[in-house]
Structure formats: structure tokens, C-alpha cells
């Protein structure tokens, strides 16, 4: 794929899909008692109880974050080893910005609530792992998508 932004978008969608599956498996305490999945909490960010809304929110963010990854880190992350490393770091950054700052604020909680509230802490650590894994998927997929092909030798193929 020639465009680093395009490769980032595709890699972001792949990583976002994997992240979404993980978010379905992480449960946290619900404000109304019981438990809810992190995907249900994502839906609440867009003022919905519908998991489809949570998926849409996640995938739109995945496209944007993947595109930004390609634009900002494209040259640095074009080899598989570097793509994996930058992807993991990017995932951790997104956990800090999204999971600890923005999401709590958008849900009416204090920043760092997932770490300061004992009942939410296990979900926060699982979310950190999920962000790291999806970052590895993002960086690895990006590097594979932008992998340079050998120059055509100019001879026609049979």
C-alpha cells in the first residue's frame, strides 16, 4: 500500500476490531449495580445503551487513530520490529489519553477514576493490556502493509 495514512487506516480497523472483541470480554461495575462490558461503557460515551453505537464509536476512533499513526510514525514504523515497538507505545499512549483521561471525563467521572476506584482497577489493567495488544496489531499490520516491494526489473513477467 503506497499511502502511509491509508495503511494506518486499514491497520487501525484491524486493531480496532480486535480491541472491540477484547472490550466485550472485560467487565466492570455498572453505575446501576451489577457489571457491564467495557464495550457497553463505550456506547455510554456517545449517550447510548446500544452496543452497535459502541462499535461505531470504537471503529471511527480506530480509523482516526490508525490514520494518525501512519502520518506521524509512518517512516519510523515501516519495518516490522519498529512497527511492533511503536504500535505498543502508541497503544499505551491511547490507554492513558482515552482510558484514563477522556473516557472518565465524558462519563462524568474524575480523571484517572479507573485507577483510583478500587472496583474499577481490575478493568483498568485489563484495558491497558488490550490497548497494548491492539497497538501491537496496529504497528505490525501497518509495517506489513507498507512493506516495500522489490523494484520491477523491467522484464515482462511470463
N, C-alpha and C positions, 0 to 999 in steps of 0.2 A: 504494500500500500504506500503510495507516494506521500500523501499528506500526513504529517505528524498529528495534526488535530483530528483528522479522520480516523487514524489508527487509535488515538486516545479515546475517541467516542465509542468505537467498536469495543475496545478493551474495557472501557468504563461500563458498557452494557453487560459484558460478560461478568465482570467483577460484581456489578450491582445485582445481577440475577443470583449469583452465589451468595452474596451478602443477604439478600432477601430471604433465601431459604434458611440461612442461619438465624435470622431475626424471628422467623416463625418458631424456632426451637428454643429461644431464650425467653423465659417468663419472669416477670417482675410483679411486685404487689400492685394491685389496682387501687385507685383512689376510692372506689366504692366497695372495697373488700374483695377478697379472692386474689386471683392472679390474671394477668393479661400478657400476651406476647409483645415483644418489642415492636413487631410489625403493627400491631393494633395501636401501640403508642405513636408510631409514625403517622398513622391515619389521624390521630388526635391533633397532631401538629397542624394539619390542614382542616381542622374542625369537623372531622368526620369519624364515624364508627365503622365505616366500610373498609374492609381490607383492600379492596381494589384501589381506593383513594390512597392508602398507604403505599401500595405498589407503584402507583403513578408518581407519587411524590418521590419515592426512592429512585425510580428509573430516570426521572427528569434530572434529579441531582447527580445520578451516576453519569449521565451524558455530559452534563456541565463539568463535573469534576474530572472525568476522563479527558475531555477536550482540553481543559486547563493543564492537565498532566502532560499531554502531548505538546502543547505550546510552550510551557515553561521548562519542562525537563526532557523534551524530545531528544536533543543531541546527547545528553548525559545518560539517557536510559535506553539507547538503541541496541546495546549488547545485552544478552540475557542475564548475565551476572549483575550488571549495573541496573538493569530494569527491575530485577527482583529486589535489589537493595533499595533503590529509590521508591519502588512501589510500597515496600514495607514501611519506610519512613513516611511516605505520603498517607498511608492508612492510619498510622499513629497520629499524624497531624490532624487528619479529619476526625478521629475519635476525640481529640482534645477540643477542637473547634466546634464540631457538631454535637457530639455526645455529652460533653461536659459544659459547654457554654450556650450554644444556640438552642438546642432542644429543650433544656430545662427552662430557659427564658421564654420560649414560645409556648410552653405548657404552664406557665405561671409559677414555676419553682425558682429557687435560688440557683445561681451558677454553682457548679460542682455538686449539686444535690445528689447525683448518682454515687458520688464517693462519700459524701458527708452523712447521708442517711443510711444507717446500718441495713435496713431492709432492702435497699436498692443496690448495695455494694456488690453482691454476687453477680447481678445482672450487668453491672458496670464492667467488671473484669471479663465476663464472657463477651461483652460488646467490644472491649479492647482486643481480645483475641480475634473476633470476627472481622474487625477493621484491619488488623494485621494480615489475616489470611486473604481478605479481599484486596488489600494492597499488593500482596504477592501476585495474585491473579492479574490485577491491573498491569503491574510492571512487567510480568512475564509475557502476558498476551501482547502488550504494546511492543516489546522487543521483538517478538516473533512476527508481528505484523509489519514492522518497518525493516525487517532483516533485508539487507541489500542482496540483490540477486547479481550473479556474475554478469559482466558486460557481455552482450551478444558479440560473438566473434565475427559477425558479418557474413558467415557462410550460411546458406539456406539449410533449414532442417529438412531431413527426408520425410 
